[in-house]
Amino acid sequence: MQWVKVLGGAAGAAALLGLGIILGHFAIPKGADPAPSASASQDLDPEILEVVMGLLSASRIRENLRELSREPHPASSRQDEALVQLLLQHWQDPESGLDSVETSSYEVLLSFPSPEQPNRVAIVGPAGNISFSCRQSKENLTGEQGGPDVLPPYAAYAPPGTPQAVNAAKHQVAGVLVYTDPADINDGHSLPNETFPHSWHLPPSGVERGSYYEYFGDPLTPYLPAKPSSFRLDPDTAPGFPPIPIQPIGFEDAQVLLCNLQGPPAPAAWQGALGCDYRLGPGFQPGGMFADSQVNMSVYNRLELRNSSNVLGVIRGAAEPDRYVLYGNHRDSWVHGAVDPSSGTAVLLELSRVLGTLVKKGIWRPRRSIVFASWGAEEFGLIGSTEFTEEFSSKLRERAVAYVNVDISVFANATLRAQGTPPVQSVLFSAAKQISAPGPGGLSIYDNWLRYFNRSSPAYGLVPSLGSLGAGSDYAPFIHFLGISSMDIAYTYDRSKTSARIYPTYHTAFDTFGYVDKFVDPGFGSHQAVARTAGSVLLRLSDSLFLPLNVSDYSETLRSFLQAAQQHLGAQLEGEGISLAPLVTAVGKFEREAVALSRHISALQKGTFDPLQVRMLNDQLMLLERAFLNPRAFPEERYYSHVLWAPRHSSVATFPGLANACARALNTDPGSAAWAEVRRQLSIVVAALEGAAATLRPVADL
Amino acid sequence: MQWVKVLGGAAGAAALLGLGIILGHFAIPKGADPAPSASASQDLDPEILEVVMGLLSASRIRENLRELSREPHPASSRQDEALVQLLLQHWQDPESGLDSVETSSYEVLLSFPSPEQPNRVAIVGPAGNISFSCRQSKENLTGEQGGPDVLPPYAAYAPPGTPQAVNAAKHQVAGVLVYTDPADINDGHSLPNETFPHSWHLPPSGVERGSYYEYFGDPLTPYLPAKPSSFRLDPDTAPGFPPIPIQPIGFEDAQVLLCNLQGPPAPAAWQGALGCDYRLGPGFQPGGMFADSQVNMSVYNRLELRNSSNVLGVIRGAAEPDRYVLYGNHRDSWVHGAVDPSSGTAVLLELSRVLGTLVKKGIWRPRRSIVFASWGAEEFGLIGSTEFTEEFSSKLRERAVAYVNVDISVFANATLRAQGTPPVQSVLFSAAKQISAPGPGGLSIYDNWLRYFNRSSPAYGLVPSLGSLGAGSDYAPFIHFLGISSMDIAYTYDRSKTSARIYPTYHTAFDTFGYVDKFVDPGFGSHQAVARTAGSVLLRLSDSLFLPLNVSDYSETLRSFLQAAQQHLGAQLEGEGISLAPLVTAVGKFEREAVALSRHISALQKGTFDPLQVRMLNDQLMLLERAFLNPRAFPEERYYSHVLWAPRHSSVATFPGLANACARALNTDPGSAAWAEVRRQLSIVVAALEGAAATLRPVADL
């Protein structure tokens, strides 16, 4: 492979020098079996951590990215399968590979545009003449975006159809056109000379692809792994697909359509940067070029059962091989996908290379097992990761310590940004404090982070603020379905300088290596920063004697959820005679048990080492998150069973089931089923908190 | 308490002598803290096992039983609460108590007859005159069965009402009278001089009480612990209650009613031993004493929210306190409940006394924690144990090694009888082989057992046959809801000598201490045999370094389920194009992994002791049963989520979900929802078996 040859170049030389030093320092065992002895007391070695940080190479990540994004590689495509082989080759490398590697394939329902009949959007005059056509597959400005394998813009899982109408009323909508407004993605810039290739902004022809499936996981095999023999729902009646055709278009085409509409002005929040007043229609302006015309869209998307692969590589743990720290990213893109997902995969390959090399040289082996994963078909709905969690639900629930997700590793160059559940906050902070932020200033990643995202913590004062986990990437099935403490790590931008909702070429053909190299992260210093942060977190989780999951940090979250519930829902509940007192009691109990457990941890750390005592404590820490699972909490949701992080329909950060039920019960009669559901949800969260507090108690107590 | 004084008598002397010998043998530590050191390598000590077997005293069990059954003690009654205090006192005894004890109370929905308006069943003549009345609360023959606290016969949870009719057609049934036919319970004996007090047979006036609630657990708080603040269903619409009044009557009254019916003869299988030909009605014989009469029943049962307590006592594990071996029985009876449940509670108290004494003396402490439980409100539907599993679901799922249930410890004197999941077979066999069966013959309990219940095992040849676990006692929530390997142990009768479906005075006022002492187990040798067997099992599970759960024994079960599916369902499935091949593959995979794991166990047992290696293996053994859980497998059932042991509607021993779905699909159209459910059930069991096989693989493999 071309990529492997590149690795032998200048970038490799620096790393080899570093490795030489380490080899001297750690004195390679002479015997035939270079594995270090599996010591029950093995703990994180700060020198190894330092070595790993030093070996993680920005230029290697850059070369990884160039190779990974060379061709479009949507899920299940020939190029996607070629990347599976690339991953296998790397992870089976005798010098830098992992202990074991395997691919796992699922037969899943994807959705593709028809190669024979391109989707079309046009304006059709009263005589049936086409007076305007949206462009098809024309997102090529520098040559890097083109080629026969570029998937034309489409809305995955939108059904086929040829609706023709103009801005029909809400309940008669026949089809949907979606576009990305320059106000939302480009800070208002929309002209060719202020967008790519002249800046990182989305050019007028760029079209954002995406999946419009409502749930996640393979649509036909909910809760079951999508093996060839698995039971499948009938695609004609399976839930979650859009009911009407949808087609994405570029903002240059959207401008033609939107700026010629008649009718009352759209609300202020709907106005954008297309250079005209947006109107609601119906119909085009009389006397204008499209008078009496209609919009016609032809969508020919097709559902197809395809094989999609995960690649899984394992470094076997030395002392506790049955404890898994998982680290993953998806592999599939919509087009070239240099940022999404290859910036993350490039980091994954570099991190696995560095750790694999230490293992192969016999220098190091983590205390616990590390599982590296390259997921398939994420873009269609987190499919590869979800099927994996379905196939190994029992084993993962019992043994998984944490899941680290690095999908898009670099959105922009300003700061670290992390999402996760409270137990991972402390390990992220520890890692970020020891690594220098890229660029001038000499700040640590932590101190730099603190400047951009922060909050006042009752326990710690001003700290970087961790976002909560939605369902935007492959962490979703781990945290929501299996209750495995999870996080997502990236570098991102300065929110004071842009209001872009994401990097501008997201899911378009303009997301290429050249774009990353020139605009997103020249020099790849931010990629390296993410590799170091995620690598440090991975090492700490897999190698520390005492698991660095600070479950006490849930106390702060629970207390703030409780206060928000009291403030925003308390009066409504009181009016119905529902008391939050049991919730107050449960939160207090959790807090007290968490404090007591912290004291127990301190005592253990100071006392004589006892492998079973440490294992028992670590099991409490690992399994705390599982205590929040209730598979019956949200019967209308799919997979969501973590009672603290289910989808919430209001902006108040509180217990989601309770808040959602309150919103539904508002204005219903006192004895309504909606009020009964409020009471049920309150009991569910109380029971979960009581159960969680019980897992924190001294283990011989009930 | 009287009971405590009795313990100081002759029975105590023998035990104290035994204890003295042990004290000498084990050389009590001289220091202030007599706790043995918590050694990671602690293993079962055969001498301790021998000592425990020797200390378990038949006469103490007899005295326990006398005290426990002195008064009627239905759930939540004053006497039930007095027994809670009795248990607390024993388990807090400084000489023979446990490490910690607590009561846990739930507010649950029970059903009781009205003290003011007794339920009545009468025959009413055409003029409204009462020509016959069934007896009320007259089950007193020897004085031992009477008293103001005897709960009169009723059908718990049957609604109140006063239907009047004669044997209405199926869909117009207004009320139900139930009775226990002498053919089913007494081997046909029905005359006063051949029944109690002249034999152990049920006298004509005995009435079997029972609960007629369809599910188990508190009816108003499914899946939530019934804490005072918990959300409760509306009792008027909560599912599972009988829709029409029901009243149990004695067979002397049933004879009057049944033998005077007219109409066609009932089917042969419905005929009994009341001395007449049973007819179907409708109506009484014309010209007979009840011509033109109707049956009137008045039921005044009331639903009541009551507090019911569990009592929990813990012996803290020395090396692995976070691993729980649970041992329990319910405490509540219908009347005096000498057999049901006090025969089991008498054994529980004796076993906890013996183990508690060893702990208090500093002679012994088990490797893992032992949790003794006295459950409340079992008779109403396993309520106390179910609420416990709901309250601590997460913790129990993670930490419970096994659950040992000894409810009725002695039905009769012939043989051991055990039910359980395959992993507990081997530990039951090991225990039973080392203990002498009561009575003459000198056989071990195992060899005696083999004479009464046996099967030919492909792996082992002729072995005692283990029954499977239904929902007849408190093991149900442990195995079905939480997937904890469970068993139920008792002594029972010679099936060649009686066809009684259970001991004759079951759930009647005749189930008293005198009955047990004279007819069920004079000398209490069978009680002692059960105490020894269950005690040995408990010690092995809690104290063995390697958990004595032989998960490989599931292979035999799975293979037989598969063969039964192929034989009984194969043709039907084939006709629908459904292949069992994925199931064949999955069973084969499980078998291979089980064999490989057995080799791994042997190697570990021969190798150098490594506490973490043993813990990891034990976790695999403990958690194997959890891999069969799927909370979405049986949406119409409550709590049942173990895919191998859910209720099965046919007599073929195979995968229940698949078999039930096949039965429903029979004679439906090929594309029916019923056939889709067959496919779904097949996928569910395949996924569960694949997941179970995955948990048996070497832990660093995926």
Interface residues (C-beta under 8 A of the other chain):
Chain A: A38 A40 D99 S100 E102 S104 T221 Y223 L224 P225 K227 S229 S230 F231 D234 L312 V314 R316 G317 A319 E320 P321 D322 S369 V371 E390 E391 F392 S393 S394 K395 E398 R399 S579 A581 P582 D610 P611 L612 R615 M616 D619 Q620 L623 R626 A627 L629 P631 R632 A676 R679 R680 L682 S683 I684 V686 A687 E690 G691 A692 A694 T695 P698 V699 A700 D701 L702
Chain B: A38 A40 D99 S100 E102 S104 T221 Y223 L224 P225 K227 S229 S230 F231 D234 L312 V314 R316 G317 A319 E320 P321 D322 S369 V371 E390 E391 F392 S393 S394 K395 E398 R399 S579 A581 P582 D610 P611 L612 R615 M616 D619 Q620 L623 R626 A627 L629 P631 R632 A676 R679 R680 L682 S683 I684 V686 A687 E690 G691 A692 A694 T695 P698 V699 A700 D701 L702
